Amino acid sequence: MRRRLAALECETRRLRASETRCRQLIDNSESEAKFRRVIDASPVPLSVDDMKGTIEYLNQKFVEKFGYAHQEVPTSAAWFARAYPNPEYRRQVAKEWAACLKKGLSARKEVGPLEVAVTCKDGSLRRVEFVGTLLGSRLLIAANDITERKRLERQILEISEQEQARIGQDLHDGLCQLLSGVKFKATLLEQKLQTKAPEEAQDARQIEALLNAAIQQARNMARGLHPVDLEARGLMSALEALAAGVASVFDVSCVCQFKGPVLVHDHVAATHLYRIAQEAINNALKHGQASKIWLRLALHQGRLTLTVRDNGLGLPAKPQTNGGMGLPLMQYRARTIGASLNIRSVTGGGTILNCWWRSPALKDPQRPSPQAHSSIRLLTSAATPNLP
């Protein structure tokens, strides 16, 4: 009887444990269903990843925004292959997202944000900002579509650049011409006074010298407001003039180099690239106290690379909390045209800035376009941790 009672008690405990597990499964199932209902109701495209490269769930807004169903992108590797068809850009995004993921996981904080260009199923490009939130062993990723915001930001900058160009043109065609006319009159007056009143002629000569200085300043202002011409070689000419002006005014070595002809047909992008180079040089002179500056522009396989290097003091060990607007403006200009910007100190002293920009209008005359390659190597899930 005792053995029978013990067996019955054991069986009762087993049944109770089984009942508890069933209830937990039911509760978890209900929680999961409620969780998915909340995600589907969100107006933001959302993805749920298992931290191992598997995409567990995509909400309806995500499918509508990018066109890919869950069965088409069940893993991060599949998403990377479709969203970033260019292998070089895919590797860049994977590297940047892995860095964001590592930083967020180590600090148990938000992952990202990371701004990238996503290729949708219909072939269109959208600027997307990915932000991840840790939910236990899973990662909830929000894909904020900022395409329209970027378009408006670019339009604002274009209007600003157009207005600056208009003012520069008015200075050149209006004020400079007026000053040139006054200078001509002063020259005639000096010639008339040479024989009649030599002392007054000296005063007229001084007025002529002041007018020459005013004309030169007005021309420099006009060139600064409108540095890049509309033709394709305008960026190269503007950078050459910038280097020559820096060397002349600041008495430093400023060398401008080009790796073959780099023709930029996008005038807005060319202007932003020029402003980035201009700000980098100003920082090298003002903060880095550089005596040598190298400016380089190259085009390789459809990607333009702008490099500004100096032999100055390098970047500070700790970023200044109350720093100026130079670096944020450079980063903002780069993001506006879809370029990548990297600034770092160089071993042995100095700073190097690299800005990479890719555009369909850029073509390497010596190499085929990257779009000519039909085969695309898929990255493994280990190399592409989670979405984006």
C-alpha positions in Angstrom: 0.0 0.0 0.0 2.8 2.4 0.9 4.5 1.7 -2.5 1.2 2.2 -4.3 0.6 5.5 -2.5 4.1 6.7 -3.3 3.6 5.8 -6.9 0.3 7.7 -7.0 1.9 10.8 -5.4 4.7 10.7 -7.9 2.1 10.4 -10.8 0.1 13.3 -9.3 3.2 15.6 -9.1 4.1 14.6 -12.7 0.6 15.5 -13.9 0.6 18.8 -12.0 4.0 19.7 -13.5 2.6 18.8 -16.9 -0.4 21.0 -16.3 1.8 23.9 -15.2 3.9 23.6 -18.4 0.7 23.5 -20.5 -0.6 26.7 -18.8 2.8 28.4 -19.4 2.7 27.4 -23.0 -0.8 28.8 -23.3 0.2 32.0 -21.6 3.3 32.4 -23.7 1.2 31.7 -26.9 -1.3 34.3 -25.8 1.5 36.8 -25.0 3.2 36.1 -28.4 -0.1 36.6 -30.2 -0.7 39.9 -28.3 2.9 40.9 -29.0 2.4 40.3 -32.7 -0.9 42.2 -32.8 0.9 45.2 -31.2 3.7 45.0 -33.8 1.2 44.7 -36.7 -0.7 47.8 -35.4 2.5 49.9 -35.5 2.8 52.5 -38.2 6.5 51.9 -38.3 8.1 49.0 -40.2 9.3 46.5 -37.6 11.4 43.4 -37.6 12.0 40.8 -34.9 15.4 39.0 -35.0 16.6 36.1 -32.8 20.2 37.5 -32.5 21.5 34.6 -34.6 20.8 35.9 -38.1 17.2 34.6 -38.3 14.4 37.0 -38.9 11.4 35.7 -36.9 8.8 38.2 -37.9 8.1 41.2 -40.1 5.1 43.4 -39.5 2.7 44.3 -42.3 4.1 47.9 -42.6 7.6 46.5 -43.2 6.3 44.3 -46.1 4.3 47.3 -47.5 7.3 49.7 -47.3 10.0 47.5 -48.9 8.0 44.9 -50.8 9.7 41.8 -49.4 7.6 39.1 -47.7 9.0 37.2 -44.8 9.5 34.0 -46.9 11.8 36.1 -49.2 14.0 37.4 -46.4 13.9 34.7 -43.7 17.5 35.6 -42.6 19.7 38.6 -42.3 21.9 37.3 -45.1 18.9 37.1 -47.5 17.9 40.6 -46.4 21.4 42.0 -47.0 21.6 40.4 -50.5 18.3 41.9 -51.6 18.4 45.3 -49.8 22.0 46.0 -50.7 22.7 44.4 -54.1 26.0 46.2 -54.6 28.6 43.9 -52.9 30.9 46.7 -51.8 28.1 48.7 -50.2 26.7 45.5 -48.6 30.0 44.9 -46.9 30.2 48.5 -45.7 26.7 48.3 -44.2 27.4 44.9 -42.6 30.5 46.3 -41.0 28.8 49.4 -39.6 25.8 47.5 -38.3 28.0 44.9 -36.6 29.8 47.8 -34.8 26.4 49.3 -33.8 25.3 45.9 -32.6 28.4 45.2 -30.6 28.3 48.6 -28.9 24.6 48.3 -28.1 24.8 44.7 -26.7 27.8 45.5 -24.5 26.1 48.5 -23.0 22.6 46.9 -23.0 21.3 50.0 -24.7 19.7 51.0 -28.0 21.4 49.6 -31.1 22.1 52.3 -33.7 20.8 54.4 -35.2 22.3 53.5 -38.6 21.3 55.4 -41.8 21.5 53.4 -45.0 20.1 53.3 -48.6 17.8 50.3 -49.0 16.9 48.9 -52.4 13.2 47.9 -52.4 11.7 45.0 -54.3 10.5 47.3 -57.1 14.0 48.7 -57.5 13.5 52.0 -55.9 15.9 53.4 -53.3 14.9 54.6 -49.8 16.9 56.3 -47.1 16.2 54.3 -43.9 17.3 54.8 -40.3 17.5 51.4 -38.4 17.2 51.4 -34.6 17.3 48.3 -32.5 15.8 47.6 -29.1 16.7 44.6 -27.0 13.8 42.4 -25.9 15.3 39.6 -23.9 17.0 37.3 -26.3 15.5 39.0 -29.3 16.1 42.3 -31.1 13.2 44.5 -32.2 14.4 46.7 -35.1 12.5 49.8 -36.3 13.1 50.9 -39.9 12.3 54.6 -40.0 11.8 55.8 -43.6 13.6 59.2 -43.8 13.5 59.5 -47.6 11.1 62.4 -47.7 12.9 64.2 -44.8 16.2 63.8 -46.7 14.7 65.1 -49.8 13.4 68.2 -48.0 16.8 68.7 -46.3 18.5 68.5 -49.6 16.1 70.9 -51.1 16.7 73.4 -48.3 20.5 73.1 -48.9 20.0 73.5 -52.6 18.0 76.7 -52.1 20.7 78.0 -49.7 23.4 77.2 -52.3 21.4 78.8 -55.1 20.9 81.9 -53.0 24.6 82.1 -52.3 25.3 81.6 -56.0 22.9 84.4 -56.8 24.5 86.8 -54.3 28.0 85.8 -55.6 26.9 86.5 -59.2 25.5 89.9 -58.2 28.7 90.8 -56.4 30.7 89.8 -59.5 28.5 91.4 -62.1 27.2 94.4 -60.0 29.5 95.6 -57.3 32.8 94.5 -59.0 31.8 96.2 -62.2 30.8 99.4 -60.4 34.1 99.5 -58.5 36.0 98.9 -61.7 34.2 102.0 -63.2 35.1 104.1 -60.2 38.7 102.9 -60.4 38.8 103.9 -64.1 37.6 107.4 -63.1 40.2 107.6 -60.4 42.9 106.7 -62.9 41.8 109.4 -65.3 41.7 111.9 -62.4 45.3 111.0 -61.4 46.5 111.5 -65.0 44.9 114.9 -65.1 46.4 116.0 -61.8 49.9 114.8 -62.6 50.8 118.2 -64.2 48.4 120.6 -62.4 48.5 119.4 -58.8 51.1 116.6 -58.0 50.0 116.3 -54.4 46.4 115.8 -55.3 47.5 113.2 -57.9 49.1 111.3 -55.0 45.8 111.3 -53.2 44.1 110.0 -56.4 46.7 107.2 -56.6 45.9 106.1 -53.1 42.2 106.1 -53.9 43.0 103.9 -56.9 45.0 101.4 -54.7 42.1 101.2 -52.2 39.7 100.5 -55.0 41.9 97.7 -56.3 41.9 96.2 -52.9 38.1 96.5 -52.7 37.6 94.9 -56.1 39.8 92.0 -55.1 37.9 91.4 -51.9 34.6 91.6 -53.7 35.8 89.0 -56.2 37.1 86.7 -53.4 33.7 87.0 -51.7 31.9 86.2 -55.0 34.2 83.2 -55.6 33.6 81.9 -52.0 29.8 82.2 -52.4 29.8 80.4 -55.7 33.0 78.3 -55.9 31.9 75.4 -58.2 31.0 76.1 -61.8 28.2 74.2 -63.5 30.4 72.2 -65.9 31.5 68.7 -65.0 35.1 69.8 -64.3 33.9 72.5 -62.0 34.8 70.6 -58.8 38.4 70.0 -60.0 38.8 73.6 -60.9 37.3 74.8 -57.6 39.6 72.5 -55.5 42.6 73.7 -57.4 41.7 77.3 -56.8 41.0 76.5 -53.1 44.5 74.9 -52.7 46.2 77.8 -54.4 44.3 80.3 -52.3 45.1 78.6 -49.0 48.8 78.3 -49.9 48.9 82.0 -50.9 47.0 83.5 -48.0 48.2 81.3 -45.1 51.7 80.6 -46.4 51.5 76.9 -46.0 52.0 74.0 -48.4 48.7 72.9 -49.9 48.9 70.4 -52.7 45.9 69.3 -54.8 46.1 66.0 -56.7 43.7 64.2 -59.1 43.9 60.5 -60.1 42.8 61.0 -63.6 39.8 63.2 -64.7 37.1 63.3 -62.1 34.0 64.7 -63.7 31.0 65.3 -61.4 27.8 66.2 -63.3 25.7 66.6 -60.2 26.3 70.3 -59.4 24.7 70.1 -55.9 26.8 67.1 -54.9 29.9 68.8 -56.2 29.2 71.9 -54.1 28.7 69.8 -51.0 32.0 68.0 -51.6 33.8 71.3 -52.1 32.4 72.6 -48.8 33.5 69.5 -47.0 37.0 69.9 -48.3 36.9 73.6 -47.4 35.9 72.9 -43.8 38.5 70.2 -43.4 41.2 72.6 -44.5 39.9 75.3 -42.2 40.0 72.8 -39.3 43.5 71.7 -40.2 44.7 75.4 -40.1 42.7 76.6 -37.2 42.7 73.7 -34.8 45.5 71.4 -36.1 48.0 74.2 -36.8 49.1 72.3 -39.9 51.9 73.4 -42.2 51.3 70.9 -45.0 47.9 69.9 -46.4 47.2 67.3 -49.2 44.0 67.4 -51.1 43.2 64.4 -53.4 40.3 63.5 -55.6 40.0 60.0 -57.2 37.5 57.9 -59.0 37.6 54.1 -59.0 34.9 51.7 -60.1 32.2 54.3 -60.0 33.1 55.6 -56.5 34.5 59.0 -55.9 37.0 59.5 -53.0 37.8 62.9 -51.5 40.8 62.9 -49.2 42.1 65.8 -47.1 45.2 65.0 -45.0 47.4 67.3 -42.9 50.5 67.1 -40.7 48.9 69.0 -37.8 48.1 68.0 -34.2 45.4 65.5 -35.0 42.1 65.0 -33.3 41.8 65.6 -29.6 41.8 62.6 -27.3 38.4 63.5 -25.9 35.8 65.1 -28.1 34.8 68.5 -27.0 31.2 68.8 -25.7 31.0 72.5 -26.8 32.7 72.1 -30.1 31.9 74.1 -33.2 29.6 73.3 -36.1 32.3 72.3 -38.5 32.3 68.5 -38.1 28.5 68.1 -37.7 28.0 70.2 -40.9 30.5 68.1 -42.8 28.6 64.9 -41.7 25.3 66.5 -42.5 26.5 67.5 -46.0 27.8 63.9 -46.6 24.5 62.3 -45.5 22.5 64.7 -47.7 24.2 63.4 -50.9 24.3 59.8 -49.6 28.1 59.8 -49.0 30.1 58.3 -46.2 32.5 60.4 -44.1 35.4 59.2 -41.9 37.8 61.4 -39.9 40.7 60.0 -37.9 44.1 60.9 -36.5 47.1 59.6 -38.3 50.0 57.7 -36.6 52.9 60.1 -36.3 50.7 63.2 -36.3 48.0 64.8 -38.4 44.4 64.1 -39.5 43.0 62.4 -42.5 39.4 62.9 -43.9 37.9 60.4 -46.4 34.6 61.0 -48.1 33.2 58.3 -50.3 30.4 59.1 -52.7 28.8 56.8 -55.3 26.4 58.0 -58.0 25.0 56.5 -61.3 26.4 59.6 -63.0 30.0 58.6 -61.9 31.7 56.2 -64.3 35.3 55.0 -64.3 36.5 55.3 -68.0 39.0 52.5 -67.4 36.7 49.9 -65.7 33.2 48.6 -66.3 30.4 49.8 -64.1 29.7 47.6 -61.0 26.2 47.1 -62.4 27.8 45.1 -65.3 28.6 42.2 -62.9 25.7 39.7 -63.0 26.8 37.5 -60.1 26.4 38.7 -56.5 28.1 36.8 -53.7 25.8 36.3 -50.8 27.1 37.1 -47.3 26.7 34.5 -44.6 24.6 35.2 -41.6 27.7 35.4 -39.4 29.0 38.2 -41.6 25.6 40.0 -41.5 24.4 40.0 -37.9 20.6 40.7 -37.9 18.8 43.2 -40.0 19.3 45.9 -41.4 
